[in-house]
């Protein structure tokens, strides 16, 4: 038996943070994929390899649980694996699986040893949930896969996260995502260009979200005002896609609203480098904004297609900003051997 499953990463294009309060978010799946391979273990032990985490053939307990005695930092890195394993076994009709050898490769989501912020943990949750479910004899519809992977992902992140990154990984393409609702598939306009830009060395999403949550607890009224502003803008995303110029204006307004939220929360969503790139993009007739949690994760540069895109790309390169070559609207979770 050999099972192979891959799942894509994501980019939040609009609606980040506001999605946590029920607003719609616009996301695209990208062509960086997590690869999970499962086959029978040659020994009596479960074996786990996690490429990118420095873990190779880690012997697990007889039920696949993490072994005792792991260093705290290693255990923390593997919380997601354990959460997925528990979620799948809880759904399976049989209480245990035969010993398995599991390989998880998320190395495509890093550059120079630093995470890009493309949703690697969500993609791992989706690919691993799908693969383990197959090994356990579960036939999951996409909606069931989303709910199971999202629950495990939230558990590993202490209840944080909207589920948008998990939805993009499951369904793929370009989607409008609202918590508690089925994702709506959308089409990216041909005359609108998107580039992903390196802005730092990656950020810990849970830390930034926690700082915003602390702000909400400390100043509930101003937090509600900030979120209402963001939610109103996010609600216009789907309509604005039909008019590239309108979408550029909306992306500008959303970045400014995020910067105001960050000024109030002191979270570190918007950095000085972001402001530099925003000014550069504006001079070239384009728009720059943060993506997802912000901080050191990749940012987004939007422009009209053709010559404006070429001009903006050249200006970014001249300013020392690296554009990450990504394919957008990538397929969702897939079974089968990697290409």
Secondary structure, DSSP 8 states (H G I E B T S, - for coil): -EEEEEEEEEEEEE-TTGGGGT--EEEEEEEEEEEEEEEE-SSSS-EEEEETTTEEEEE--TTS---TT--HHHHHHTHHHHHHHHHHHHHSSSS----EEEEEE-GGGEETTEE-SS-HHHHHHHHHHHHHHHHTT----HHHHHHHHHHHHHHHTTT---SHHHHHHHHBSEEEE-TTS--EEE---TTEEEEEE--SS---HHHHHHHHHHHHHH-HHHHHHHHHHHHHHHTTHHHHTT-HHHHHHHHHHHHHHHHHHHHHHT--SS-HHHHHHHHHHHHTT-EEEE-TT-TTS-EEEEEESTHHHHHHHHHHHHTT--EE---BS-B--EES---
